[in-house]
Structures are given as C-alpha cells and as structure tokens.
C-alpha cells in the first residue's frame, strides 16, 4: 500500500512538471500577429502597429487637437491618413536615449528640442507595415503629427491596450520586394 502511494505521488509530480509547471510559471503567451499580412490571424485594416504592438482603433476617438480632431474623430475614418493596417511608430518616437548626441539636427533645421535633446529624429508619418513603400519624408520639420508631449504619451498608454505583438519572419526580411531591416538594441 505504501509503495503504491509512493508511485502515485511520483506520477502526480511528474505529471505536474510535464504539464502544469509551464502553465503556472509562464502563463498564457501573448497574441502574436505576422506583420504585413491581412486576415483573421493577422493585422487587419482596423488595427495600427505602434512600436511592435498591434492596437485596435475601431472604437478609438482622437482627443481634441487643432481643427483636424474634434474629440469624436476616429483617424481610421479619414482616408487621407491611411492609418488602417499600417505602422504609426514614427508618430510616437522614443528619442534621446541611446542615440543622444549621435543623432543631431542639421544646421538651420526647425526640428524642436533643447540642445542635443531633440523632439523627433524621423518624419512623423505613417508607413506601410508591408515594408514595400519608400520612405515618406514629407513634413519632416513639422511637429503636426509628432506626439512629443508627455501628456500625449500618457494618454496614449492609458487609452489603448495592445492586442498583441507584431513579428516578421526572416523570409519577410530577405524578400527583395520589402524594405525591412533588423536592428538589435
């Protein structure tokens, strides 16, 4: 009887280590979406990619800002923006961190900032998540689309919750029809 109890106890331990340990320690893995694809398990036209995460913008209402946004406007509904299914990371650039002093503004540039601390590095434009379009450098020195104020970033973080991570495969990077690069920070 004692031997059977010991065997059952050991079996339960092995069963927990095999199936239960990973679930209890690691939890549920995050949703992942293959960048550059449209479909139920990919990034759709109601989603926007920002800093490697997919956000659902269907119910988003942009806070009042200038004449373009009245507080009830959804940027997805404006075809001029082309936001749906694309990447808006350059509108929320993380600057003055590891590149402080390495990236500087050109003489006579009107990019705002203080000394080496710049408010943005790249044009604050939306770009295709397919990586097939060239760089959009229009409005480079205009802060219109740049979300640089701490209040703006805090509002973004508190309003939108990521649906999951966006990933690209090596085949995507090697595809000559796409304009993708790999950067390790």
FIDREN-139095 format. One record per residue (C-alpha): x, z, y; residue number from 1. Coordinates in Angstrom, 3 decimals, decimal comma. Last residue first. Example, Ala and Ser with C-alpha at 12.3 -4.5 7.8 and 13.67 -1.06 7.14 Angstrom:
2
<r><X>13,670</X><Z>7,140</Z><Y>-1,060</Y><num>2</num></r>
<r><X>12,300</X><Z>7,800</Z><Y>-4,500</Y><num>1</num></r>
end
This chain:
185
<r><X>19,147</X><Z>-29,296</Z><Y>47,181</Y><num>185</num></r>
<r><X>19,167</X><Z>-32,199</Z><Y>44,751</Y><num>184</num></r>
<r><X>18,077</X><Z>-35,517</Z><Y>46,194</Y><num>183</num></r>
<r><X>16,820</X><Z>-38,458</Z><Y>44,167</Y><num>182</num></r>
<r><X>15,864</X><Z>-41,751</Z><Y>45,814</Y><num>181</num></r>
<r><X>12,768</X><Z>-43,944</Z><Y>45,816</Y><num>180</num></r>
<r><X>12,052</X><Z>-47,338</Z><Y>47,410</Y><num>179</num></r>
<r><X>10,065</X><Z>-48,996</Z><Y>44,661</Y><num>178</num></r>
<r><X>10,137</X><Z>-52,600</Z><Y>43,470</Y><num>177</num></r>
<r><X>13,620</X><Z>-52,091</Z><Y>41,977</Y><num>176</num></r>
<r><X>12,202</X><Z>-49,552</Z><Y>39,456</Y><num>175</num></r>
<r><X>15,047</X><Z>-47,136</Z><Y>38,676</Y><num>174</num></r>
<r><X>13,364</X><Z>-44,234</Z><Y>40,489</Y><num>173</num></r>
<r><X>9,995</X><Z>-44,831</Z><Y>38,812</Y><num>172</num></r>
<r><X>11,687</X><Z>-45,185</Z><Y>35,407</Y><num>171</num></r>
<r><X>13,434</X><Z>-41,884</Z><Y>36,067</Y><num>170</num></r>
<r><X>9,980</X><Z>-40,331</Z><Y>36,331</Y><num>169</num></r>
<r><X>8,265</X><Z>-39,061</Z><Y>39,444</Y><num>168</num></r>
<r><X>6,532</X><Z>-35,724</Z><Y>39,877</Y><num>167</num></r>
<r><X>3,821</X><Z>-34,250</Z><Y>42,060</Y><num>166</num></r>
<r><X>2,945</X><Z>-30,588</Z><Y>41,588</Y><num>165</num></r>
<r><X>-0,586</X><Z>-29,259</Z><Y>41,528</Y><num>164</num></r>
<r><X>-3,895</X><Z>-28,805</Z><Y>43,314</Y><num>163</num></r>
<r><X>-2,176</X><Z>-27,271</Z><Y>46,334</Y><num>162</num></r>
<r><X>-4,283</X><Z>-24,900</Z><Y>48,423</Y><num>161</num></r>
<r><X>-5,151</X><Z>-25,853</Z><Y>51,987</Y><num>160</num></r>
<r><X>-6,374</X><Z>-23,611</Z><Y>54,803</Y><num>159</num></r>
<r><X>-3,867</X><Z>-20,718</Z><Y>54,816</Y><num>158</num></r>
<r><X>-0,757</X><Z>-22,852</Z><Y>54,482</Y><num>157</num></r>
<r><X>-1,962</X><Z>-25,450</Z><Y>57,014</Y><num>156</num></r>
<r><X>-2,953</X><Z>-22,722</Z><Y>59,492</Y><num>155</num></r>
<r><X>0,475</X><Z>-21,134</Z><Y>59,132</Y><num>154</num></r>
<r><X>2,111</X><Z>-24,498</Z><Y>59,764</Y><num>153</num></r>
<r><X>0,060</X><Z>-25,055</Z><Y>62,903</Y><num>152</num></r>
<r><X>0,719</X><Z>-21,528</Z><Y>64,194</Y><num>151</num></r>
<r><X>4,467</X><Z>-22,029</Z><Y>63,639</Y><num>150</num></r>
<r><X>4,356</X><Z>-25,104</Z><Y>65,899</Y><num>149</num></r>
<r><X>6,084</X><Z>-28,209</Z><Y>64,504</Y><num>148</num></r>
<r><X>3,218</X><Z>-30,302</Z><Y>63,134</Y><num>147</num></r>
<r><X>4,557</X><Z>-33,687</Z><Y>64,187</Y><num>146</num></r>
<r><X>1,836</X><Z>-36,309</Z><Y>64,634</Y><num>145</num></r>
<r><X>1,950</X><Z>-36,508</Z><Y>68,436</Y><num>144</num></r>
<r><X>5,593</X><Z>-35,430</Z><Y>68,772</Y><num>143</num></r>
<r><X>6,702</X><Z>-38,864</Z><Y>69,901</Y><num>142</num></r>
<r><X>10,370</X><Z>-39,830</Z><Y>69,541</Y><num>141</num></r>
<r><X>9,967</X><Z>-41,827</Z><Y>66,345</Y><num>140</num></r>
<r><X>6,615</X><Z>-43,330</Z><Y>67,278</Y><num>139</num></r>
<r><X>7,093</X><Z>-46,206</Z><Y>64,877</Y><num>138</num></r>
<r><X>9,791</X><Z>-45,727</Z><Y>62,246</Y><num>137</num></r>
<r><X>7,689</X><Z>-46,630</Z><Y>59,207</Y><num>136</num></r>
<r><X>10,239</X><Z>-47,037</Z><Y>56,423</Y><num>135</num></r>
<r><X>9,633</X><Z>-49,950</Z><Y>54,096</Y><num>134</num></r>
<r><X>6,747</X><Z>-49,944</Z><Y>51,664</Y><num>133</num></r>
<r><X>7,077</X><Z>-49,694</Z><Y>47,876</Y><num>132</num></r>
<r><X>7,677</X><Z>-45,983</Z><Y>47,424</Y><num>131</num></r>
<r><X>4,283</X><Z>-45,680</Z><Y>45,700</Y><num>130</num></r>
<r><X>3,641</X><Z>-42,477</Z><Y>47,642</Y><num>129</num></r>
<r><X>3,216</X><Z>-44,650</Z><Y>50,721</Y><num>128</num></r>
<r><X>4,303</X><Z>-43,127</Z><Y>53,987</Y><num>127</num></r>
<r><X>2,586</X><Z>-41,098</Z><Y>56,680</Y><num>126</num></r>
<r><X>4,497</X><Z>-40,730</Z><Y>59,909</Y><num>125</num></r>
<r><X>6,330</X><Z>-38,016</Z><Y>61,803</Y><num>124</num></r>
<r><X>9,422</X><Z>-40,133</Z><Y>62,429</Y><num>123</num></r>
<r><X>12,452</X><Z>-38,343</Z><Y>60,988</Y><num>122</num></r>
<r><X>14,533</X><Z>-35,377</Z><Y>62,110</Y><num>121</num></r>
<r><X>11,960</X><Z>-33,047</Z><Y>63,672</Y><num>120</num></r>
<r><X>11,783</X><Z>-30,051</Z><Y>66,049</Y><num>119</num></r>
<r><X>15,550</X><Z>-29,955</Z><Y>66,521</Y><num>118</num></r>
<r><X>17,688</X><Z>-26,823</Z><Y>66,681</Y><num>117</num></r>
<r><X>21,163</X><Z>-28,028</Z><Y>67,667</Y><num>116</num></r>
<r><X>20,460</X><Z>-27,264</Z><Y>71,334</Y><num>115</num></r>
<r><X>16,753</X><Z>-26,487</Z><Y>71,745</Y><num>114</num></r>
<r><X>14,240</X><Z>-28,941</Z><Y>70,400</Y><num>113</num></r>
<r><X>12,229</X><Z>-31,965</Z><Y>71,401</Y><num>112</num></r>
<r><X>13,124</X><Z>-35,507</Z><Y>70,469</Y><num>111</num></r>
<r><X>13,492</X><Z>-37,363</Z><Y>73,785</Y><num>110</num></r>
<r><X>16,773</X><Z>-39,012</Z><Y>72,841</Y><num>109</num></r>
<r><X>19,155</X><Z>-39,808</Z><Y>75,717</Y><num>108</num></r>
<r><X>22,176</X><Z>-39,196</Z><Y>73,456</Y><num>107</num></r>
<r><X>21,212</X><Z>-39,226</Z><Y>69,789</Y><num>106</num></r>
<r><X>19,838</X><Z>-36,121</Z><Y>68,135</Y><num>105</num></r>
<r><X>21,890</X><Z>-34,135</Z><Y>65,691</Y><num>104</num></r>
<r><X>21,848</X><Z>-33,962</Z><Y>61,917</Y><num>103</num></r>
<r><X>24,790</X><Z>-32,006</Z><Y>60,572</Y><num>102</num></r>
<r><X>24,393</X><Z>-29,124</Z><Y>63,035</Y><num>101</num></r>
<r><X>21,574</X><Z>-27,548</Z><Y>61,038</Y><num>100</num></r>
<r><X>21,227</X><Z>-29,643</Z><Y>57,874</Y><num>99</num></r>
<r><X>20,869</X><Z>-26,648</Z><Y>55,516</Y><num>98</num></r>
<r><X>18,011</X><Z>-25,191</Z><Y>57,574</Y><num>97</num></r>
<r><X>17,212</X><Z>-26,586</Z><Y>60,961</Y><num>96</num></r>
<r><X>14,267</X><Z>-28,697</Z><Y>59,773</Y><num>95</num></r>
<r><X>11,420</X><Z>-28,488</Z><Y>57,288</Y><num>94</num></r>
<r><X>9,254</X><Z>-31,466</Z><Y>58,241</Y><num>93</num></r>
<r><X>5,472</X><Z>-31,168</Z><Y>58,274</Y><num>92</num></r>
<r><X>4,375</X><Z>-34,636</Z><Y>59,445</Y><num>91</num></r>
<r><X>7,210</X><Z>-36,091</Z><Y>57,357</Y><num>90</num></r>
<r><X>5,534</X><Z>-34,688</Z><Y>54,238</Y><num>89</num></r>
<r><X>2,375</X><Z>-36,796</Z><Y>54,752</Y><num>88</num></r>
<r><X>2,518</X><Z>-38,746</Z><Y>51,482</Y><num>87</num></r>
<r><X>-0,236</X><Z>-41,168</Z><Y>50,474</Y><num>86</num></r>
<r><X>-3,410</X><Z>-41,181</Z><Y>48,366</Y><num>85</num></r>
<r><X>-5,674</X><Z>-41,073</Z><Y>51,409</Y><num>84</num></r>
<r><X>-3,759</X><Z>-40,874</Z><Y>54,702</Y><num>83</num></r>
<r><X>-4,059</X><Z>-44,456</Z><Y>55,879</Y><num>82</num></r>
<r><X>-4,269</X><Z>-43,207</Z><Y>59,455</Y><num>81</num></r>
<r><X>-6,110</X><Z>-46,184</Z><Y>60,893</Y><num>80</num></r>
<r><X>-8,752</X><Z>-45,954</Z><Y>58,168</Y><num>79</num></r>
<r><X>-10,068</X><Z>-42,699</Z><Y>59,683</Y><num>78</num></r>
<r><X>-12,217</X><Z>-40,952</Z><Y>57,063</Y><num>77</num></r>
<r><X>-9,248</X><Z>-39,334</Z><Y>55,324</Y><num>76</num></r>
<r><X>-8,339</X><Z>-37,563</Z><Y>58,589</Y><num>75</num></r>
<r><X>-11,540</X><Z>-35,474</Z><Y>58,297</Y><num>74</num></r>
<r><X>-12,924</X><Z>-34,732</Z><Y>61,739</Y><num>73</num></r>
<r><X>-15,003</X><Z>-31,628</Z><Y>62,463</Y><num>72</num></r>
<r><X>-12,607</X><Z>-29,822</Z><Y>64,809</Y><num>71</num></r>
<r><X>-12,779</X><Z>-32,585</Z><Y>67,432</Y><num>70</num></r>
<r><X>-9,660</X><Z>-34,458</Z><Y>66,319</Y><num>69</num></r>
<r><X>-8,421</X><Z>-37,535</Z><Y>68,186</Y><num>68</num></r>
<r><X>-9,033</X><Z>-36,349</Z><Y>71,752</Y><num>67</num></r>
<r><X>-6,464</X><Z>-33,576</Z><Y>71,699</Y><num>66</num></r>
<r><X>-6,423</X><Z>-31,250</Z><Y>68,710</Y><num>65</num></r>
<r><X>-9,448</X><Z>-29,469</Z><Y>67,256</Y><num>64</num></r>
<r><X>-8,689</X><Z>-28,323</Z><Y>63,738</Y><num>63</num></r>
<r><X>-8,700</X><Z>-31,044</Z><Y>61,061</Y><num>62</num></r>
<r><X>-11,617</X><Z>-30,668</Z><Y>58,660</Y><num>61</num></r>
<r><X>-10,711</X><Z>-30,646</Z><Y>54,974</Y><num>60</num></r>
<r><X>-13,513</X><Z>-31,072</Z><Y>52,437</Y><num>59</num></r>
<r><X>-12,169</X><Z>-34,204</Z><Y>50,730</Y><num>58</num></r>
<r><X>-8,516</X><Z>-33,381</Z><Y>51,520</Y><num>57</num></r>
<r><X>-7,386</X><Z>-32,332</Z><Y>48,033</Y><num>56</num></r>
<r><X>-3,687</X><Z>-31,445</Z><Y>48,213</Y><num>55</num></r>
<r><X>-0,940</X><Z>-32,672</Z><Y>45,855</Y><num>54</num></r>
<r><X>2,436</X><Z>-30,952</Z><Y>46,070</Y><num>53</num></r>
<r><X>5,905</X><Z>-32,439</Z><Y>46,430</Y><num>52</num></r>
<r><X>6,399</X><Z>-31,572</Z><Y>50,087</Y><num>51</num></r>
<r><X>2,982</X><Z>-32,885</Z><Y>51,141</Y><num>50</num></r>
<r><X>1,052</X><Z>-35,369</Z><Y>48,984</Y><num>49</num></r>
<r><X>-2,499</X><Z>-36,173</Z><Y>50,088</Y><num>48</num></r>
<r><X>-5,508</X><Z>-36,483</Z><Y>47,826</Y><num>47</num></r>
<r><X>-8,884</X><Z>-38,133</Z><Y>48,308</Y><num>46</num></r>
<r><X>-7,470</X><Z>-41,534</Z><Y>47,333</Y><num>45</num></r>
<r><X>-6,378</X><Z>-40,216</Z><Y>43,947</Y><num>44</num></r>
<r><X>-3,137</X><Z>-38,751</Z><Y>42,603</Y><num>43</num></r>
<r><X>-3,027</X><Z>-38,979</Z><Y>38,821</Y><num>42</num></r>
<r><X>-4,996</X><Z>-37,524</Z><Y>35,900</Y><num>41</num></r>
<r><X>-8,283</X><Z>-39,093</Z><Y>36,990</Y><num>40</num></r>
<r><X>-6,676</X><Z>-42,273</Z><Y>38,269</Y><num>39</num></r>
<r><X>-4,201</X><Z>-43,601</Z><Y>40,817</Y><num>38</num></r>
<r><X>-0,477</X><Z>-43,658</Z><Y>40,212</Y><num>37</num></r>
<r><X>2,451</X><Z>-43,461</Z><Y>42,593</Y><num>36</num></r>
<r><X>3,309</X><Z>-39,875</Z><Y>41,874</Y><num>35</num></r>
<r><X>2,516</X><Z>-38,569</Z><Y>38,381</Y><num>34</num></r>
<r><X>0,469</X><Z>-35,424</Z><Y>38,823</Y><num>33</num></r>
<r><X>1,290</X><Z>-31,984</Z><Y>37,440</Y><num>32</num></r>
<r><X>-1,063</X><Z>-29,034</Z><Y>37,147</Y><num>31</num></r>
<r><X>0,798</X><Z>-25,753</Z><Y>36,926</Y><num>30</num></r>
<r><X>1,717</X><Z>-24,168</Z><Y>33,569</Y><num>29</num></r>
<r><X>-0,547</X><Z>-21,343</Z><Y>32,370</Y><num>28</num></r>
<r><X>1,189</X><Z>-18,042</Z><Y>31,821</Y><num>27</num></r>
<r><X>4,887</X><Z>-17,732</Z><Y>31,063</Y><num>26</num></r>
<r><X>5,060</X><Z>-14,179</Z><Y>29,705</Y><num>25</num></r>
<r><X>1,666</X><Z>-13,705</Z><Y>28,016</Y><num>24</num></r>
<r><X>1,256</X><Z>-17,289</Z><Y>26,813</Y><num>23</num></r>
<r><X>4,846</X><Z>-17,585</Z><Y>25,597</Y><num>22</num></r>
<r><X>4,617</X><Z>-14,278</Z><Y>23,734</Y><num>21</num></r>
<r><X>1,259</X><Z>-15,032</Z><Y>22,095</Y><num>20</num></r>
<r><X>2,018</X><Z>-17,965</Z><Y>19,798</Y><num>19</num></r>
<r><X>5,293</X><Z>-17,565</Z><Y>17,904</Y><num>18</num></r>
<r><X>6,290</X><Z>-14,056</Z><Y>19,029</Y><num>17</num></r>
<r><X>2,739</X><Z>-12,804</Z><Y>18,425</Y><num>16</num></r>
<r><X>2,568</X><Z>-14,427</Z><Y>14,988</Y><num>15</num></r>
<r><X>5,983</X><Z>-12,992</Z><Y>14,067</Y><num>14</num></r>
<r><X>4,786</X><Z>-9,518</Z><Y>15,060</Y><num>13</num></r>
<r><X>1,487</X><Z>-9,914</Z><Y>13,173</Y><num>12</num></r>
<r><X>3,398</X><Z>-11,019</Z><Y>10,067</Y><num>11</num></r>
<r><X>5,719</X><Z>-8,007</Z><Y>10,393</Y><num>10</num></r>
<r><X>2,718</X><Z>-5,653</Z><Y>10,541</Y><num>9</num></r>
<r><X>1,082</X><Z>-7,393</Z><Y>7,566</Y><num>8</num></r>
<r><X>4,327</X><Z>-7,061</Z><Y>5,541</Y><num>7</num></r>
<r><X>4,665</X><Z>-3,375</Z><Y>6,473</Y><num>6</num></r>
<r><X>1,040</X><Z>-2,691</Z><Y>5,520</Y><num>5</num></r>
<r><X>1,550</X><Z>-4,477</Z><Y>2,193</Y><num>4</num></r>
<r><X>4,674</X><Z>-2,373</Z><Y>1,518</Y><num>3</num></r>
<r><X>2,844</X><Z>0,855</Z><Y>2,379</Y><num>2</num></r>
<r><X>0,000</X><Z>0,000</Z><Y>0,000</Y><num>1</num></r>
end
